[in-house]
Amino acid sequence: MRQQAAFTNELPAFDGSLPDDLSSSQLGRELQDIFEHSRLATFFQPIVSLKKSGIIGFEALSRGPENSPLFSPANLFSAAIKHDLLLEMDLMARRIAIETFHRQAHLHQNLPFLFLNVSVSTLLNQNHQTGLTLQYLQAFDLDVSHVVIEITELQPVEDMSLFQEAISHYRRMGFKVAIDDLGSGYNGLKLWSEVKPDFVKVDKHFIAGIDRQADKYRFMETILTLAKGLGTKVIAEGVETESELRMLEKLGVDLVQGYLLKRPAASASMVLDYDLKPQVQSSAGPTEAVKIVISPAKAMSPNTSVQDMTELMLKDQQLEFVPIVEQGIVRGMVWRRELMDVMARPFGYDLHTRKKITRFMDPDPLVFDANTPLVDVSRTITEQGNYERGHFVITEDGFYQGCGSFMEVLRVMTDLQVSSARYANPLSGLPGNVPIQNCIQDHLDQAVSFTVMYVDVDNFKPYNDYYSFEQGDQVISEVAKVLHSAVGLKQAFIGHVGGDDFVVVTRDSGYQAICDNILEGFSQAVAQFYTETDRQRGGIVAKNREGEERFFPMMSLSIGVLLVAPGQFDHTQKLSSCATRAKKGAKSEGGNTYFVADAGLLDQAAS
């Protein structure tokens, strides 16, 4: 016989009962106490957008009583499964999570997503009473459109059609759907293809060490390709180091979660433990920032009523969107078409006019920092594939500045690319031979001291032949990024001679720091381009120029540094010859080093 569980909250709860044998063990008695007194706590861990440099949602994580073996969620839910109480535990955890989230008053206007974990078994349980989650949300006036049902795979899906119907039921009510721990469960890819979730969370196993392990890098590349094709947003779980975060940024991952950013806590704080700077990447292509396409757009308060917004749009037939901004912070966007669709439904006007416009706004519009390069904006727009809305928000230092249009970005990008493509290397986006020669000649004509650094990738050809030309192209792109990062704020010209040869020209006397930064940056980045096996043995076995197989160490850089004093050369031809000898000096030392030569001494020796 099972005794009735007492739920202390007045909200509707699962009408279940507890097995009598719970009292026969210590864990059973602790489990019984949890059910009888609702002794669960909810911790929150933020989900962070790198593009927006802020929190877009919180995952609700259940914990048992402190100082109890059931404090751990793994032990808590394992005990529930053992005693056939997973459904009851799931429902109670959901109810308490919603109630606790409601008490976080500072979140009410920020409108972050709430991610609620729901097990596959619960969804398929015939005793699962439908509509409970919606009732919990309505009781605390939480908007269903900001709630994500996060499906955890504690057990395999045995009836896919029944499972799909359960998911469709949630979607019809307005919930969003996420798949948790992709890559570690029973049916990850199958669930993804069948459910077509709004979010997919990649298991932390594939994130740990992604900056050092090429296999994990390739896995994430594949996941991102699938996500783009299926219209799914990817969340990388378990980010614990800054180098992992930087690698995810390079891959184009936007949403991340992990201890580096913030550990789970009882309070859903909007302040991160990690100082997240706005994501402004150095990219190939025009360097102009998105601020050049900004246009003013009147913003409205989150307290605006649906009636006022509707009347505003009816008066101005050209008004396609209205940003929702509170004290300079962007909260969302109202799109004309979507609002008018709601108001045109039967009784739509009568049902909704008194509500706040936040009920019908898009809480997740595209937002770019004003200093984001146009090429990054263009890439994000292209990857999202959603051109219908046509506009995005522009902020600076987190505060609203105005809006931009997709068409204006494309127009400006086209104009800039036409003007710059004539002499740019198409692979790296860096200036090619003509601009390089012009830059050096300008320095010679001005009779100033300057430094020329010729950068060459060691063992690039065998790598290119062994792995593929496509992989080789990625290495070249990475070198360009490393050079930009190494130069930093110093005044310098970066060019791409061709193939695996680059050049840096600077008047700055601190060339040693630049060289050290280049070598260190490439050393950290190069591992991602090799498989785990090749990393372990330190290189690859490939054919040399004579067609003979030999061992080639992992790629490194050789930098020939040429110091040029005023008046040493009249034209670039003789200088280039000296710079080539400086590069050979670096190559002769075995790579991953730089060799410094005085241009005057080399010129005298040649004479």
PADREN-303753 format. One record per residue (C-alpha): x, y, z. Coordinates in steps of 0.5 Angstrom, whole numbers, plus 500, padded with zeros to 3 digits. Each point is the difference from the previous one (the first is absolute). Example, Ala and Ser with C-alpha at 12.3 -4.5 7.8 and 13.67 -1.06 7.14 Angstrom:
2
525491516 502507498 
This chain:
607
500500500 502507498 499506505 498507497 505505500 499507503 502506495 500506504 499505495 493502498 502499492 497494497 505494500 501493498 495496504 504494501 502496506 506497504 502493500 500497507 507497500 503507500 501500507 504493500 507504498 503506502 500503493 492498499 499504506 503506498 497499493 493500504 502506504 501504494 493498497 496501506 503507501 502502493 508501502 503501494 504506498 501503493 507503498 500504494 506500495 500505494 500499493 505506497 500503493 507502497 497504495 496504505 505499506 494499504 495495503 495497496 497495505 501495506 500493501 496498506 504494504 497496505 503499507 498496506 501502507 507502502 504496504 496494497 503494495 494503496 503507499 503498494 495499494 503494497 499496507 493504500 497498494 503493500 497499507 493502497 501495494 502494505 493501503 496502494 499507502 503504494 494503498 498502507 507503500 500503493 494504502 502502507 506503497 497503494 495504505 505502505 504503495 495504497 498503507 507501501 501503494 494505501 503502506 506503497 497507499 506503496 499495494 493502499 501506495 507496497 495495498 506494499 498493498 499495505 502493499 496495503 503493500 495494498 502493500 498496494 497495504 495505503 498502494 498493498 497498507 492499499 499503507 503507498 494505500 501505494 500507501 503500507 506504498 495505497 496501506 506501504 503506496 493503500 500500507 506504500 498504494 506498496 500500493 500493497 504503494 506501504 500493503 504494496 499493502 507497500 499492499 505496503 502493498 500496507 497494496 499498492 494502496 496494499 494503497 502506495 493501497 497501507 506504502 499505494 493501502 502502507 505505497 495503495 495501506 505504504 502504493 492501499 500503507 506505498 506497504 507499496 503494500 508498501 503493500 505499506 507497500 501499492 505494499 499497507 493497500 496494497 497504494 504506499 500501492 493496499 497505505 503506497 497498493 493498503 499506505 503505496 502504506 501507501 506499504 505494500 505500506 507497498 502495506 506503504 504494498 501503493 502507503 505498505 507501496 497502494 505505499 505494500 497495497 499500492 494494501 496504504 501506496 498496494 494498504 497507502 501502492 496494498 494502505 500507498 499498493 495496502 497505505 500505494 496496495 495498505 499507503 502498507 504504505 506497503 502501508 507497502 500497507 505500505 505505498 505501505 506503497 501507496 504496494 494495499 496507500 504503495 500494496 492499500 500508498 505498494 495494498 494505500 497497506 495506503 497497507 504497505 500497507 505498505 504501507 504506496 494504499 496498507 499494504 493498502 497505506 494501504 499507497 499501493 505505499 501504494 507502502 506495497 506497503 504501494 501507497 497499493 502505495 495502494 502495494 504504495 504495496 505502495 498497493 502499493 496506496 499507501 501503507 495505500 495499506 493499500 499507503 501503493 493497498 496503507 494503499 495503506 494496502 495502505 500496506 494498505 500498507 499493502 494503504 496502493 494497499 498496494 494505499 505505499 505497496 495497495 497507500 507503498 501495495 493501497 502508499 506498497 500495495 507500498 502498507 502493500 504499507 500504506 506498505 498499507 505504505 501501507 505505503 504499494 500493500 497496494 494495503 498498493 496502493 493500498 499498493 494503496 498494497 500496506 496504504 495502495 499492499 498500507 495505500 497498494 498493503 493499503 499505506 508501500 499508501 495499506 504494503 507504500 500507499 500501508 507496500 507502500 503500493 506496503 495494500 500500492 507503499 506496497 505499506 506498496 501505494 506500497 505505504 507503498 505504503 501506496 507498499 499494497 503499493 495500495 503493497 498497507 493503500 499498493 502493501 496499506 494502496 502495495 500495505 494501503 496500493 494504503 500506495 492501501 501505506 505504496 503504506 504500506 502504506 507503502 502502506 507503503 503498507 493496501 495506499 495501494 503505494 495498495 499495494 503497494 497497494 502493496 500504494 504505502 505496502 500496494 501506496 506503504 503494500 500499492 502507499 506499505 502493497 500503493 505505502 504496504 500493497 505502494 506499504 498496506 502493501 493496499 502495505 502504506 497507498 507503501 503505495 504496495 507502496 498507497 498503507 506497504 505503495 496506500 501500508 507499500 502505494 496505504 504499506 506500496 498507497 499503507 507498502 498497507 502494504 495494499 500492501 498495495 498493503 499495495 496494503 500493497 497494502 504494501 498493497 494503497 500496493 500493503 495502505 496503494 501494496 499495506 493503503 497504494 500506496 494502504 504499507 506504497 495506498 498500508 507500502 502506496 493504502 503498507 507503499 496507498 496500506 506498504 504506497 494505502 500498507 508500501 500507497 495503504 499507501 507501497 500504494 502495494 499498493 498492499 500497493 500493497 505499495 497494498 500492502 502500507 504506500 498506503 503507502 500505506 503507499 500505506 504506502 499498508 506498503 497494504 501495494 502495505 493500504 497499493 504494498 499497507 492501500 500497493 504494501 496499507 493501496 502495495 503495505 493500504 496500493 503495496 498493504 493501498 502498493 503493502 496494502 501497507 505495497 504505496 501505506 502494505 506498495 501507499 499501492 498496494 503495495 500502493 503501493 506505499 501504494 504493497 494496501 503496506 497499507 503504506 497502507 499508500 499503507 494504501 499507496 504506504 502507497 507503498 500507500 506504497 501507503 503506496 502506503 500506495 503507502 499506496 503501493 502492499 496499494 497504495 495494497 497494503 504495495 506500504 497500507 495494498 507496498 503502507 493498504 500493496 507499503 497502507 495495499 505494498 504502506 493498505 499494496 507497501 499501507 494494500 494505500 496503505 505505501 502507497 506502497 502508501 505503494 502507499 498502493 507504499 504494502 497495496 500505494 508501501 501493500 496499494 504505497 
